[in-house]
Amino acid sequence: MDIIDHAGEPLDEWRPGVATRMLVSALTGAERLCVFEQFCDPGTGAPTHLHVVEEVLTVVDGEAEVWLDGERAALAAGRSVVVPAGRRHGFRNTGPATLHVRAILAAPVFEAWFDGEAEARRRWLPRSRPPYGGAGS
């Protein structure tokens, strides 16, 4: 049994105002899922993108606007949305404090296609493979 110490995982600045902490992925031995947290300053979040696998987004703390294709909804702490595979989605912090979101992807490597980009961004690849795409998503 492998025990993962999340307290030791560093925060990675993904984009200005958005920090990510990987919890479970191919890096920790997962074969079918990726779990990570994001901490977003007011007004920041994840731009429109899609994954080829299902994702669950949960607001742990704060307030978010989430969009899925053309539909928008407000999410408060303790609420989740299931994003079907292949659907364009994103979110942003609409509150005055830091938004804490937990994401679960049905794949061990984060892979996303962002609007306006031709190639997928990938993160948290197994250690046996070389990094892909530089700074990641």
C-alpha positions as CSV (number, residue, x, y, z in Angstrom):
1,M,0.0,0.0,0.0
2,D,1.4,3.4,-1.0
3,I,0.6,6.3,1.2
4,I,0.7,9.8,-0.4
5,D,1.6,12.8,1.8
6,H,-0.4,15.6,0.3
7,A,1.0,18.1,2.8
8,G,4.4,17.9,1.1
9,E,3.0,18.5,-2.4
10,P,4.0,22.0,-3.6
11,L,1.6,24.5,-5.2
12,D,2.4,25.1,-8.8
13,E,1.4,28.4,-10.4
14,W,-0.5,27.3,-13.4
15,R,-1.4,30.8,-14.6
16,P,-1.4,34.2,-12.8
17,G,-3.8,33.9,-9.9
18,V,-4.3,30.1,-10.2
19,A,-2.2,27.6,-8.2
20,T,-2.5,23.9,-8.6
21,R,-1.6,21.0,-6.3
22,M,-1.5,17.5,-7.7
23,L,-2.8,14.9,-5.3
24,V,-3.1,11.7,-7.3
25,S,-1.9,10.9,-10.8
26,A,0.4,8.8,-12.9
27,L,3.2,10.3,-10.8
28,T,1.8,8.7,-7.7
29,G,1.1,5.3,-9.4
30,A,-2.6,5.9,-10.4
31,E,-3.6,4.1,-13.5
32,R,-7.1,5.4,-14.1
33,L,-7.6,8.8,-12.4
34,C,-6.1,12.1,-11.6
35,V,-7.1,14.2,-8.6
36,F,-5.9,17.8,-8.1
37,E,-6.8,21.0,-6.4
38,Q,-6.8,24.5,-7.7
39,F,-6.7,27.8,-5.7
40,C,-8.0,30.7,-7.7
41,D,-7.8,34.4,-6.9
42,P,-11.0,36.4,-7.5
43,G,-11.8,36.7,-11.2
44,T,-9.4,33.9,-12.2
45,G,-10.0,30.2,-13.0
46,A,-9.8,27.8,-15.9
47,P,-10.5,29.0,-19.5
48,T,-12.8,27.0,-21.8
49,H,-11.3,23.6,-22.6
50,L,-12.2,19.9,-23.0
51,H,-10.9,16.5,-21.9
52,V,-11.5,13.1,-23.7
53,V,-12.5,11.7,-20.3
54,E,-15.2,12.5,-17.7
55,E,-14.3,15.1,-15.0
56,V,-15.9,16.0,-11.7
57,L,-15.4,19.6,-10.4
58,T,-16.2,20.2,-6.7
59,V,-16.1,23.6,-5.0
60,V,-14.4,23.0,-1.7
61,D,-14.5,26.7,-0.6
62,G,-15.7,29.9,-2.3
63,E,-18.0,30.7,-5.2
64,A,-17.6,29.8,-8.8
65,E,-19.3,30.3,-12.1
66,V,-19.0,27.1,-14.2
67,W,-19.9,26.7,-17.8
68,L,-20.6,23.6,-19.8
69,D,-21.1,24.2,-23.5
70,G,-23.6,27.1,-23.6
71,E,-25.0,26.5,-20.1
72,R,-23.8,28.5,-17.0
73,A,-24.4,27.8,-13.3
74,A,-23.2,29.2,-9.9
75,L,-21.5,26.7,-7.6
76,A,-21.0,27.2,-3.9
77,A,-18.9,25.2,-1.5
78,G,-20.1,21.6,-1.2
79,R,-21.4,21.4,-4.8
80,S,-20.1,19.5,-7.8
81,V,-20.7,19.3,-11.5
82,V,-20.0,16.2,-13.6
83,V,-18.5,17.2,-17.0
84,P,-19.0,14.5,-19.6
85,A,-16.1,13.5,-21.8
86,G,-15.5,15.8,-24.8
87,R,-17.6,18.7,-23.6
88,R,-16.3,22.2,-23.5
89,H,-16.2,23.7,-20.0
90,G,-14.4,26.1,-17.7
91,F,-14.9,28.0,-14.5
92,R,-13.9,31.2,-12.7
93,N,-14.0,32.6,-9.2
94,T,-16.9,34.9,-8.7
95,G,-16.4,35.5,-5.0
96,P,-14.3,38.0,-3.0
97,A,-12.0,35.3,-1.5
98,T,-9.9,32.4,-2.8
99,L,-11.8,29.7,-4.7
100,H,-10.7,26.2,-3.8
101,V,-11.7,23.6,-6.4
102,R,-11.0,19.8,-6.4
103,A,-11.0,18.1,-9.8
104,I,-11.1,14.4,-10.6
105,L,-10.4,13.2,-14.1
106,A,-11.0,9.6,-15.3
107,A,-7.3,9.3,-16.5
108,P,-4.0,9.4,-14.7
109,V,-2.5,12.1,-16.8
110,F,-4.1,15.6,-17.2
111,E,-4.7,16.2,-20.8
112,A,-6.8,19.1,-22.1
113,W,-7.5,21.0,-25.3
114,F,-7.9,24.7,-24.7
115,D,-9.9,26.9,-27.0
116,G,-7.5,28.6,-29.5
117,E,-4.7,26.0,-29.1
118,A,-3.9,23.3,-31.7
119,E,-2.3,20.8,-29.3
120,A,-3.3,19.2,-26.0
121,R,-1.5,20.3,-22.8
122,R,-0.4,17.4,-20.6
123,R,0.7,17.3,-17.0
124,W,1.6,14.7,-14.4
125,L,3.1,12.1,-16.8
126,P,4.6,9.0,-15.4
127,R,8.2,9.5,-14.3
128,S,9.5,7.1,-17.0
129,R,8.3,9.4,-19.8
130,P,9.9,12.7,-20.6
131,P,7.9,15.9,-19.9
132,Y,5.6,17.1,-22.7
133,G,4.8,20.6,-23.7
134,G,7.1,22.6,-21.3
135,A,5.3,24.4,-18.6
136,G,2.1,22.4,-18.8
137,S,-1.4,23.5,-18.7
